[in-house]
Amino acid sequence: MPRQVIETDGAPAAIGPYSQAVRAGSLLFVSGQIPLDPATGEVIEGDVAAQTHRVMQSLGAILEAAGAGFGHVVRTTIYLTDLGAFARVNEVYGGYFDDPAPARATVQVAALPKGVEVEVDAVADLGARPARGA
């Protein structure tokens, strides 16, 4: 099966030479999302919790465009500019997943595009039965 690009107006347009997501077989690879307003492409206002909500809303819109939901996500990576924000980000992030939660890594980075505090990418298995509540 050839690769299929997934795009939606419900998430910010790519700000570089990449796709919002690419489906390869039953796997969906969602590019890292930062807290941009999909309508304006500008960074949203607010703290790291507000930024995390915006990121997760963008991920959700991309998943939906692919015919999936958060229950199909099998792996994520969270990138933070300050691991001191881990608890606040974790609280928001956790609200988007039911058990069993996907596998995950969280890393601190020196900087993120546009000076944001958080970025999240994801891998989803569209061929799998979604986790409960998805």
N, C-alpha and C positions, 0 to 999 in steps of 0.2 A: 504494500500500500504506500503510495507516495505521501510525502509530508503535506500536511494541510495547515495553512496559517489561520489562526483564530483572531478576529478583531471585533471590537465592540466600542460604541460611543460611551458605554457605561464606565469605561476606564480611560485614563489619560492616553493620548497617542504616544507612541514611542518617541523618545527624544534623541535617538541615535539610530544606527543601522541594525536594528533588531525588530522582531515581531512581539506583539503582546504575548502571544503563545503560539506554540507549534504542536500539532498532533502528529505523532509517529506511531502507527498501529493503534493500540489501545491506550498508549501513554500520552498525556498532555503535559508539556513543559511550559510553565507560566513564568515569563520573565519577571525579574525583580520589580516590585511596585513600590514607588515612593509616594508620599502624600501630596499628590497633585490633584487639583480640581479638574475633573474630566472636561468641563465646559471651557475653562480658561487656560489650562495648562500651567497655572500658577500654583505655588506651594500654598496649602491651606494654612490658616492661622490656627494657633492653639499649641498646647503642650504635647508631649510625647504620646499621651493617651489619645488625644484627638487625632494626631498623626497616624497612630496605629489603627484607629477605627477607619480612617480614610483608605489606608492601604488595604485593609481587609475587605472593605466595600468594593474596591477595584478588583481584588482577587476574585471576589464573589461574582462580579459582573462578567469577568472573563470565563470563569467556570460555567456560568449560566449560558454564555454564548456558545460554549462547546457542548451544551446539553448535560452538564454535570452540576455538582454542588460540592460543598465542603466535605461531605461524607465520602467523596471519591478521592480526596487528597491523601496520598501515602507518605509524602515527605515535604518538609519545608526547611528553609533556612531563614533565620532572622539576623539581620545585620544592624548593629547598634553603634552609635558613636560614643555611647557611655553605658557600660554595663551596670552602672548605678540605677539605670532606668528599667532594669530587667523585670522587677516585680510589677511595675505599672504596665509595662508592655505585655507581660505574661497574663495579667488579669484580663486585659482587653482581648488579646489573642485567644485565650481559652474560651471566651464566650462564643466564639464562632464554630467550635468543634464539640461534638458529642463523643463519648467514649465508643470505641477506642480512638484516642487522638493519633494523628499521624506521627511518624518518626520526625525528629527535628534536630537541627543544630542551631546554636545561637553564638554569634561571634561579635567581638568588638572590632571596629574598623577605625582607621584614622579619620576618614571623612566619607561622606556620601554625596551624590549629585545634588546640586542646588542648595547645599548646606542643611539638608534635612537630618533628622535624628534616627530614622528607622526605615528599613527596606525589608521586604519579605518576598521570597520567590517560592514556587511550589511545583511539585510533580503530582499528577493525578492519574489514576488508572480508570479509564472510562469503560473498560470491559468488566471491571469488578462490580459486584453488588455493593452499593454504598453502605457505609457504616450507619448504624441506627440513627434516626432523627434527621437524616440528610434529605 
